Amino acid sequence: MPLSWAVFRNYDAHAKEIGGDVTDYPRFFLMPESCHSESDSEGMNVIRLGHPTDHIDHEVELVVRLGEGLKPDLMCVGCDTTNRTRQGLAKQNSWPWLEGKSFVGSAVLGTWTEYDPRPKRITLSVNGELRQDSNTGLMVHSVDDLIDTLASWYGASPGDYLWTGTPVGVGKMTSGDLIECTMENTAGLIVSKMIGKCVI
């Protein structure tokens, strides 16, 4: 059963937008398999918000699957969803973030493709409006650095997923919203996509 290892504050502009700083070394949170929502071959998916009165944010990311020897073998665009209401309550009370980051269906995955280490453009639109548009070359900690930390400290396993952090532009989703995520290669071709309808 694959786990998702997700790094936070890995883009400088995003760290600033949430009132924080980038980290001196990669820091992760963990999402179990129940968080994973895989797209079909066309990239169609469902984004389950879960709580009608809570504030749920979108976060587009490059997701990497770890193969044998923890070498990346596949990649996709992903939409990590955060329950800011529950996360904020947890922070106020010094509780773990589990409710805010690791609820059922919180890790929404796009279509998988062969891993390419070169920088990629990742985008997210809400109802046709572009909200996030960045490049993985802006990550503070590279994929290799993230994997080195996982291997030396956490004991990740082949088959696990690595979420590499979100760029600036996170924002709220509501029921009925249509979320579209894309990942483009250096030639400008879409190599992974996710189209998800938000539901309660």
N, C-alpha and C positions, 0 to 999 in steps of 0.2 A: 504494500500500500504506500504510494508516494506521499511524502510530506512536501509542503511548500515552505521554503526558507526565504523570508522577505526582509530586505535591508531598508532602513529608513534614512531620510535626509541625505540622499545620494546625488542630488542636484542642488547647487548653491541657490538658485533663484527660488526653488520650492521651499528650501529651509527658511529663507527670509520671509516668504509669504505666510508661513505659519508661525513666525516669530521666534525662530530658532537658528542654530548654526549647523553647518555640516560637521560630521564626526571625524575625529582624528584617526579612527580605524572603523571598519564596518561593524555595525550593530544590527542585530536581526530580531525579528519576532517570528513565531512559528504558526503555521496554519495546517490543521490535519486534513486528511483526504475528504472529509465531509464538506469542506469549504469549496472544493473544486467543482466548477460547472463547465463542462467541455462543450464546445461548439460542434455542430455537424460539419460535413465536408464543405458546405457553402458559407460557413461562418455564422450561421444563425444560432441564437442563444436566448436565454431568458435571464434577466437580472432580478433576483428576488430581494426586495428591500426589507421585507419581514415585519417592520413596525411602522404603521401608518403615521404616527405622530413624531417619529424620530428623524433627525437630520442625517441623511446618508450621502456621502461624497463619492464621486468618481475619481479614479487615479489610473491613468494609462501607464503601462510599463512594458519593457522588454522582459519576457519570461524565457528562461533557458532550462532545458531538461538535461540532467547530468547522466552521462553514460558510464561505461566501464572506466575505472580509474578516475572517476569524477570529471572526465573530459566532456565538454558540451557536445551533444550530438543533434539536438533539435532546438528550435526556438519558435516563439509565437508572440503576438501582441496579446496583452492581457489587460483587464480592467479590475484592479483591486478596489474593493468598495469598503468604506470606513463608516461605521456608525459613530458620528461625532458626539451624539447625545450620550451614548453609553461610554465612549472613550473619555469624554470630559468628566463624567461622574467618577470613573475609575481613577483618573489623574488627581481629582480633588481629594479622594480618599486613600490615595497611595495603594490602590488595588491593581492587580494584573489587568492587561488590556483585552483579555480574551473575548469579552462581550462586544467590544468595539471593532475588533479586527478579525475574529476567527469564527464568525457565525456561519450557519449553513448557506452555501452558495455565494460566499463573499469573494471568492477568487475565480473570476470569470475569464475563461481561456479562449483565445481565438484559434484559427487553423494553424496546425503545425507545419513547419518546413525545415529543411536541413540547416544546421547552424552555420552562420557566416560571421566571423569575428569583426568584420568591417563596420564602421558606424552606420546607423540606420535612423531614418526619420520615423517618429511615432506620433500619431495624431489621435485626438478624440473629439467627436462632435456630439452635441445634444440637440435633437430635432433639427439637424442640418446646420446648426451654428457651431463653428470651430471654437473649441474651448481650450484644448491643449495641442501644442505643435512644437516639437523639439527634436533633438538629435541625441542618440545615445553616446556620441562622442563627448558630450558635456558631463557625463557621469564623473563624480569625484573619485570613486573607487571603481576600477575596471572589473570586468567579468572575471579575469584571472585573479585579481586581488580578492574578490569576494569568495571565489572557490578556495583559494589558499586559506582564508580565515575559516571557512566551513570545515575544511579538511583537518586543520590543526586544532580546532577548538570544539566543534560541535558534533563531529562524526556523522556528516551527511552520507547518504547511500546512493548508489546508482539507481536511476529512476526518479529521484527526487527532483522537484522544481525549484529553480532559483528566480525570485522576483527581484529585479535590479533597481527598484526605486522609481518614483514618479517625478516628472518635471513640473514646472510652474503651471498654474491654471486649474487646480482642483476646484470642484464646485458641487453644489447640491443636485441630487436627482429626485424626481417625484414620480409617482405611479403614472404610467402612460407615456413617459419619455422614451424616445428611441435613441439609443446610444450606439454610435458607430466608431470603431477603432480600426486604425490601419497601421501597418508597418511597411516602409518602402526600403528597397535596397539602394545601393549607390547609383544605380542606373535609373532610379525613380519608379521602378516597378513595384506594385503592391505584392508582397510575398506572404503576408498574413493579414487576416481581417476578422473582425467580430462585430456582429449586428445584434443588439440585444434590446428587447422591450422590457421596460421596468414594470414589475408587478408587485403587489403586496403579498 
